[in-house]
């Protein structure tokens, strides 16, 4: 009788809106916020995945259009085939479809997949603080990603794109802008507890350098920072940051290009810091997408064998840190994120390589979490249950998380 009276009273007050199934009962169980727990790995190599934060949908972009990394010059994701597959600028298709990088549910999905695959951290491709092109949305998305990283228990560092200092910047203006970008990183990223440190200094990678290519200039740029970062350049580019009088770069990292991997690894012992590299293959969409010619000849994926071989090479070369190239560069086809074409192939290989105990089923449960969050967006009770499932996932109570997913699916 008490419960019936409570329900009647709750539903008669227009102050609290209509009485929908999902909004009952009015008294709501609080979500138990749980600290992240680190997965146990048998492989000591630190696994860092290169991450692109540049994807936009009409719901998130400032012009209400699909972002250029889904469209390039000539593709329209609003066009769909008979199976609901959108037209995107890629030879491959995300398992969840084209997405917005700043979408919290997408971020949770990505980071949980990484966690249950043994990834230690992400290296975020960052375009700085300039109000130009799509740089502001990349900055905004990076900040959204950083907010979720700590909740999941994954570390991060920045890969600075110094090519953003070109175009209308000349001479000293480039140095001033680079200093502003460094100051922003120091104030907003370097001070985070989960920011990756090497030799007790924040790790900073640069994709190049391509624009600032003298050691004196990099010394000047870093001079305004409280702590000079452990600076790591692209393979073969450390000479653009070091000379006889100025040593700014501590090492280099491997990237996918036409140089043999054996040649790249031969330079390993020349540096204090060296990142190995592993990628699944390469097949860019630039020519088909109207963005010019191919930047590199296609590299055969060999149905996953290439990625596995490069993982094993990194182990043989005894690297302490390995960059996975990449999580989600769909334009170049280097993504290890689940796709319609490869499904979970690369993540299950990573699970085996890292030595975690989780299998494909854990990754499938995370996809189900993503789908349910999208399906029941805005529904309070199911939303809270799914939020609890998220905290069970991050605290490695995957069985409890799966139980909640089942309850949400079965709830009428």
C-alpha positions as CSV (number, residue, x, y, z in Angstrom):
1,X,0.0,0.0,0.0
2,X,2.8,2.4,0.9
3,X,4.6,1.8,-2.5
4,X,1.3,2.3,-4.4
5,X,0.6,5.6,-2.5
6,X,4.2,6.7,-3.2
7,X,3.9,6.0,-6.9
8,X,0.5,7.8,-7.1
9,X,1.8,10.9,-5.3
10,X,5.0,11.0,-7.5
11,X,3.0,10.8,-10.7
12,X,0.4,13.4,-9.8
13,X,2.9,16.3,-9.4
14,X,3.6,18.0,-12.6
15,X,6.5,19.7,-10.9
16,X,8.5,16.6,-11.4
17,X,7.3,15.9,-14.9
18,X,5.6,12.8,-16.3
19,X,5.8,9.4,-14.7
20,X,7.7,7.2,-17.1
21,X,8.8,3.7,-16.4
22,X,12.5,4.6,-16.5
23,X,12.0,7.4,-13.9
24,X,10.7,5.0,-11.2
25,X,11.4,4.8,-8.3
26,X,11.9,8.4,-7.4
27,X,14.4,7.3,-4.7
28,X,17.5,6.4,-6.7
29,X,20.4,4.3,-5.7
30,X,23.7,6.2,-5.8
31,X,26.4,5.1,-8.2
32,X,29.5,3.7,-6.4
33,X,32.5,5.5,-7.8
34,X,35.4,3.0,-7.9
35,X,39.1,3.6,-8.4
36,X,40.7,2.1,-11.4
37,X,42.7,-1.1,-11.0
38,X,45.7,-1.9,-13.2
39,X,45.5,-5.0,-15.3
40,X,48.1,-7.7,-14.6
41,X,50.5,-8.2,-17.6
42,X,53.2,-10.7,-18.0
43,X,55.1,-8.7,-20.6
44,X,57.0,-5.8,-19.1
45,X,57.1,-3.7,-22.3
46,X,55.2,-0.4,-21.9
47,X,52.5,-0.3,-24.6
48,X,51.5,3.1,-25.8
49,X,49.0,3.7,-28.6
50,X,49.1,6.7,-30.9
51,X,45.6,8.3,-30.8
52,X,43.9,10.7,-33.2
53,X,41.4,13.1,-31.5
54,X,40.3,14.8,-34.8
55,X,37.0,13.1,-35.7
56,X,33.7,15.1,-35.8
57,X,30.1,14.5,-36.6
58,X,27.3,17.0,-37.4
59,X,26.3,16.9,-33.8
60,X,29.7,18.0,-32.5
61,X,31.3,20.2,-35.3
62,X,31.0,23.9,-35.2
63,X,29.6,24.0,-38.7
64,X,27.2,21.1,-38.1
65,X,28.9,19.1,-40.8
66,X,30.9,15.9,-40.8
67,X,34.5,16.5,-40.0
68,X,37.2,16.4,-42.7
69,X,38.8,13.2,-41.5
70,X,35.5,11.4,-42.4
71,X,35.0,13.3,-45.6
72,X,38.3,14.4,-47.0
73,X,37.5,16.3,-50.2
74,X,34.7,14.2,-51.7
75,X,33.0,11.8,-49.4
76,X,29.6,12.3,-47.8
77,X,28.8,10.2,-44.7
78,X,25.2,11.1,-45.0
79,X,25.0,8.7,-47.9
80,X,24.4,5.2,-46.7
81,X,24.2,1.9,-48.4
82,X,21.5,-0.8,-48.0
83,X,23.2,-2.0,-44.9
84,X,23.3,1.4,-43.3
85,X,27.1,1.8,-43.9
86,X,28.0,5.4,-44.3
87,X,30.3,6.7,-47.1
88,X,33.5,7.7,-45.3
89,X,37.1,8.6,-46.5
90,X,38.6,5.3,-45.5
91,X,39.1,1.8,-46.9
92,X,38.0,0.5,-43.5
93,X,35.0,1.1,-41.3
94,X,34.8,1.4,-37.5
95,X,32.8,-1.3,-35.8
96,X,30.7,1.4,-34.1
97,X,30.5,3.5,-37.3
98,X,32.0,7.0,-37.8
99,X,32.1,8.9,-34.5
100,X,33.0,12.1,-32.7
101,X,36.3,12.1,-30.8
102,X,34.8,14.2,-28.0
103,X,31.9,11.9,-27.4
104,X,32.3,10.7,-23.8
105,X,30.7,7.3,-24.6
106,X,33.1,6.8,-27.5
107,X,36.0,7.8,-25.3
108,X,35.0,5.3,-22.6
109,X,34.6,2.5,-25.2
110,X,38.0,3.2,-26.7
111,X,39.8,3.4,-23.3
112,X,38.1,0.3,-21.9
113,X,39.1,-1.7,-25.0
114,X,42.7,-0.5,-24.5
115,X,42.7,-1.3,-20.8
116,X,41.5,-4.9,-21.4
117,X,44.1,-5.3,-24.1
118,X,47.0,-4.4,-21.9
119,X,47.6,-0.8,-23.2
120,X,49.5,1.3,-20.6
121,X,49.0,4.7,-22.1
122,X,48.0,6.8,-25.1
123,X,50.0,9.3,-27.1
124,X,47.6,12.0,-28.2
125,X,48.3,13.7,-31.6
126,X,47.9,17.3,-30.6
127,X,47.7,20.4,-32.8
128,X,48.3,23.1,-30.3
129,X,46.3,26.2,-29.2
130,X,45.9,28.2,-32.4
131,X,42.4,29.3,-33.5
132,X,42.9,27.9,-37.0
133,X,41.4,25.2,-39.2
134,X,40.1,22.3,-37.0
135,X,42.8,22.9,-34.3
136,X,40.2,24.2,-31.7
137,X,38.1,21.0,-32.0
138,X,41.2,18.8,-31.7
139,X,42.1,20.8,-28.5
140,X,38.6,20.4,-27.1
141,X,38.5,16.7,-27.9
142,X,41.9,16.1,-26.3
143,X,40.6,17.8,-23.1
144,X,37.6,15.5,-23.1
145,X,39.8,12.5,-23.5
146,X,42.1,13.5,-20.7
147,X,39.1,13.8,-18.3
148,X,38.2,10.2,-18.9
149,X,41.7,8.8,-18.9
150,X,42.2,9.1,-15.1
151,X,38.9,7.4,-14.4
152,X,39.9,4.4,-16.5
153,X,43.5,4.3,-15.1
154,X,45.4,4.9,-18.4
155,X,48.3,7.2,-18.7
156,X,49.0,9.7,-21.5
157,X,51.5,12.0,-23.2
158,X,51.3,14.5,-26.0
159,X,52.7,14.2,-29.6
160,X,53.1,17.8,-30.6
161,X,52.5,18.6,-34.3
162,X,54.9,21.5,-34.9
163,X,53.7,21.6,-38.5
164,X,50.8,23.7,-37.1
165,X,53.4,26.6,-36.8
166,X,53.5,27.1,-40.6
167,X,51.2,29.1,-42.9
168,X,50.8,32.6,-41.6
169,X,53.6,32.4,-39.0
170,X,57.1,33.5,-39.8
171,X,60.3,33.8,-37.8
172,X,59.9,34.8,-34.2
173,X,56.1,34.4,-34.4
174,X,56.6,30.6,-34.7
175,X,58.7,30.6,-31.5
176,X,56.2,32.7,-29.6
177,X,53.3,30.3,-30.7
178,X,55.4,27.2,-29.8
179,X,56.1,28.7,-26.3
180,X,52.3,29.4,-25.8
181,X,51.6,25.8,-26.7
182,X,54.3,24.6,-24.3
183,X,52.9,26.8,-21.5
184,X,49.4,25.3,-22.2
185,X,50.7,21.8,-21.9
186,X,52.6,22.6,-18.7
187,X,49.5,24.1,-17.1
188,X,47.0,21.5,-18.3
189,X,48.7,18.2,-19.0
190,X,52.2,17.9,-17.6
191,X,50.9,18.4,-14.0
192,X,48.5,15.5,-14.2
193,X,49.2,12.4,-12.0
194,X,48.7,10.1,-15.0
195,X,50.9,12.1,-17.4
196,X,53.8,9.9,-18.6
197,X,57.1,10.7,-17.0
198,X,60.5,9.6,-18.2
199,X,63.5,10.3,-16.0
200,X,61.1,12.2,-13.7
201,X,60.3,14.6,-16.5
202,X,57.1,14.9,-18.6
203,X,57.4,13.0,-21.9
204,X,56.9,15.1,-25.0
205,X,57.0,13.6,-28.5
206,X,57.0,15.7,-31.7
207,X,55.8,14.5,-35.1
208,X,59.0,15.7,-36.7
209,X,60.2,18.3,-36.0
210,X,59.0,19.6,-39.4
211,X,58.8,23.3,-38.8
212,X,61.2,24.2,-36.0
213,X,64.4,22.5,-37.1
214,X,67.3,24.1,-35.1
215,X,68.5,23.2,-31.7
216,X,68.8,26.8,-30.6
217,X,65.2,27.4,-31.3
218,X,64.1,24.4,-29.3
219,X,66.3,25.5,-26.4
220,X,64.6,28.9,-26.6
221,X,61.1,27.3,-26.7
222,X,61.8,25.1,-23.7
223,X,63.4,27.9,-21.7
224,X,60.1,29.2,-20.4
225,X,59.1,25.8,-18.8
226,X,59.6,25.0,-15.2
227,X,60.8,21.5,-16.2
228,X,62.3,20.7,-19.6
229,X,60.5,17.7,-20.9
230,X,62.0,14.4,-22.0
231,X,61.8,15.3,-25.7
232,X,61.5,12.5,-28.3
233,X,61.5,13.1,-32.0
234,X,60.4,11.1,-35.1
235,X,62.9,8.5,-36.4
236,X,65.8,10.3,-38.1
237,X,64.8,13.8,-36.9
238,X,66.7,14.3,-33.6
239,X,69.3,16.4,-35.5
240,X,66.6,19.1,-35.8
241,X,66.6,19.5,-32.0
242,X,70.2,18.8,-31.1
243,X,73.7,20.2,-32.0
244,X,77.1,20.5,-30.3
245,X,75.8,23.2,-27.9
246,X,72.2,22.3,-27.4
247,X,70.8,18.8,-26.6
248,X,67.0,18.9,-26.5
249,X,66.0,15.5,-27.8
250,X,66.6,12.4,-25.6
251,X,65.7,10.0,-28.3
252,X,63.5,8.9,-31.3
253,X,60.5,6.8,-32.0
254,X,59.7,4.6,-34.9
255,X,57.0,5.4,-37.4
256,X,55.6,3.6,-40.5
257,X,57.4,4.6,-43.7
258,X,59.5,3.0,-46.5
259,X,62.6,2.4,-44.3
260,X,63.1,-1.1,-43.1
261,X,62.4,-1.9,-39.5
262,X,65.8,-3.5,-39.1
263,X,67.4,-0.2,-40.1
264,X,65.3,1.8,-37.7
265,X,66.0,-0.6,-34.8
266,X,69.7,-0.4,-35.6
267,X,69.7,3.2,-34.2
268,X,68.2,2.1,-30.8
269,X,71.4,2.2,-28.8
270,X,72.3,5.7,-30.0
271,X,69.7,7.2,-27.6
272,X,68.7,7.4,-24.0
273,X,65.1,6.9,-25.0
274,X,63.8,4.8,-27.9
275,X,60.3,3.8,-28.8
276,X,59.8,0.7,-30.9
277,X,56.9,0.6,-33.3
278,X,54.3,-1.9,-34.5
279,X,51.5,-1.3,-37.0
280,X,48.9,-3.5,-38.7
281,X,49.6,-2.4,-42.3
282,X,49.1,0.8,-44.4
283,X,46.6,1.8,-47.1
284,X,45.9,5.5,-47.2
285,X,42.8,7.0,-48.8
286,X,44.3,10.3,-49.9
287,X,44.1,9.8,-53.6
288,X,40.6,8.4,-53.5
289,X,39.5,11.1,-51.1
290,X,40.8,13.9,-53.2
291,X,43.7,14.9,-50.9
292,X,46.5,14.3,-53.3
293,X,48.6,11.3,-54.1
294,X,49.4,8.3,-51.8
295,X,52.0,9.2,-49.3
296,X,53.3,5.7,-49.1
297,X,52.9,2.5,-51.0
298,X,50.4,0.1,-49.4
299,X,51.8,-2.3,-46.8
300,X,50.1,-5.7,-46.7
301,X,48.3,-6.5,-43.5
302,X,48.8,-10.2,-44.1
303,X,45.6,-11.0,-42.2
304,X,47.2,-9.8,-39.0
305,X,50.5,-11.5,-39.5
306,X,52.4,-8.2,-40.0
307,X,51.2,-6.8,-36.7
308,X,52.1,-9.9,-34.9
309,X,55.6,-10.0,-36.5
310,X,56.3,-6.4,-35.5
311,X,55.2,-7.0,-31.9
312,X,57.5,-10.0,-31.7
313,X,60.3,-7.9,-33.3
314,X,60.0,-5.3,-30.6
315,X,60.3,-8.0,-28.0
316,X,63.4,-9.4,-29.7
317,X,65.0,-6.0,-29.9
318,X,64.4,-5.6,-26.2
319,X,62.7,-2.2,-26.2
320,X,61.2,-1.0,-23.0
321,X,58.5,1.1,-24.7
322,X,56.5,0.3,-27.8
323,X,54.3,2.6,-29.8
324,X,51.3,1.0,-31.5
325,X,50.7,2.8,-34.8
326,X,47.8,3.7,-34.5
327,X,44.6,3.4,-32.7
328,X,42.4,5.2,-35.2
329,X,44.1,6.8,-38.2
330,X,41.4,5.6,-40.7
331,X,42.7,7.9,-43.4
332,X,46.0,5.9,-43.5
333,X,44.5,2.6,-42.6
334,X,46.8,2.0,-39.6
335,X,44.0,1.5,-37.0
336,X,44.0,-1.3,-34.5
337,X,40.6,-0.1,-33.3
338,X,37.9,-2.8,-34.0
339,X,36.6,-2.5,-37.6
340,X,34.1,-4.3,-39.7
341,X,36.9,-5.7,-41.7
342,X,39.2,-6.9,-38.9
343,X,36.8,-7.1,-36.0
344,X,38.9,-7.6,-32.8
345,X,41.9,-9.3,-34.5
346,X,44.5,-6.7,-33.5
347,X,43.3,-6.3,-29.9
348,X,43.3,-10.1,-29.3
349,X,46.8,-10.2,-30.6
350,X,47.7,-7.4,-28.2
351,X,46.1,-9.3,-25.4
352,X,48.2,-12.3,-26.1
353,X,51.4,-10.1,-26.5
354,X,50.8,-8.1,-23.3
355,X,50.0,-11.2,-21.3
356,X,46.6,-10.1,-19.9
357,X,44.1,-12.8,-19.0
358,X,41.3,-11.3,-20.9
359,X,40.0,-12.5,-24.2
360,X,37.7,-11.4,-27.1
361,X,34.6,-11.9,-24.9
362,X,35.7,-9.0,-22.6
363,X,36.0,-6.7,-25.7
364,X,32.5,-7.8,-26.9
365,X,31.1,-6.9,-23.5
366,X,32.6,-3.4,-23.8
367,X,31.0,-3.0,-27.2
368,X,27.7,-4.0,-25.6
369,X,28.2,-1.4,-22.9
370,X,28.8,1.2,-25.6
371,X,25.6,0.2,-27.6
372,X,23.4,0.2,-24.5
373,X,24.7,3.6,-23.4
374,X,23.8,4.9,-26.9
375,X,20.4,3.2,-26.9
376,X,19.4,4.4,-23.5
377,X,20.9,7.9,-23.6
378,X,18.8,10.2,-21.4
379,X,17.1,7.5,-19.4
380,X,17.9,8.0,-15.8
381,X,17.7,4.6,-14.2
382,X,19.3,2.7,-17.0
383,X,21.8,5.4,-17.4
384,X,22.9,5.1,-13.7
385,X,23.1,1.4,-14.0
386,X,25.3,1.7,-17.0
387,X,27.4,4.2,-15.2
388,X,27.9,1.7,-12.4
389,X,28.9,-0.9,-15.0
390,X,31.5,1.5,-16.3
391,X,33.1,1.7,-12.7
392,X,32.9,-2.1,-12.5
393,X,34.9,-2.3,-15.7
394,X,37.6,0.1,-14.6
395,X,38.0,-1.7,-11.3
396,X,38.3,-5.0,-13.2
397,X,35.0,-6.4,-11.9
398,X,34.0,-7.4,-15.4
399,X,31.6,-10.1,-14.2
400,X,29.6,-7.5,-12.2
401,X,29.6,-5.1,-15.2
402,X,28.3,-7.9,-17.5
403,X,25.5,-8.7,-15.0
404,X,24.4,-5.1,-15.1
405,X,24.4,-5.1,-18.9
406,X,22.1,-8.2,-18.8
407,X,19.8,-6.5,-16.3
408,X,19.5,-3.4,-18.5
409,X,18.8,-5.4,-21.6
410,X,16.1,-7.4,-19.8
411,X,14.5,-4.4,-18.0
412,X,11.0,-3.7,-19.4
